[in-house]
Amino acid sequence: MKKKSIPPKLKKIVDEWKKQRREWDKQKEIKISLDLSPKRVAYTTENQVAKVVFDYEDFIKAYEKEAEWGYQRGDFKYRSLAEKIKKEIIKLDEVDINTLAKESNVPIDHYFNRVLYPFVKKGKVFLYDRENKSYVDFYIIRDYGVYAAPLMGQGTFEFKLPNGKIFLEESWRS
């Protein structure tokens, strides 16, 4: 049986995609050089490895902006977590989002994640290592993935404590 050949036009497209394909796996160390703010918002990661601590003013400004974007599109329920944080910060120096969401029966919404990951990527957070019971001076971001063609790829960001434990992970695919 004769092997079928790829039509020339399709072969040209496949060859071009092969040239564009690239893989990456890189790491960078993020040093935490902020002062611990007197008013803070804390979030314990889903795997319970770390507590991410935000400056209240920076966090609430970004979170309200994201929640407002959703509110304008009909996501009315998402405004409530921001409102509850603002009420609690009057009484407390540190608001624990996990506890507040559980006690208030309000979900930690996807607008929170739209603030969480950029803040962590830019080093605008403090990290508390729950195992060692101490704040860390730095953390590591590992970025890896593959790009196969325009709008065709996938990748992952792993956020690691100095001891190598992953405290957050963000994946994407297009």
Order of alpha helices (4+ residues) and beta strands (2+ residues): alpha-beta-beta-beta-alpha-alpha-beta-alpha-alpha-beta-beta-beta-beta-beta
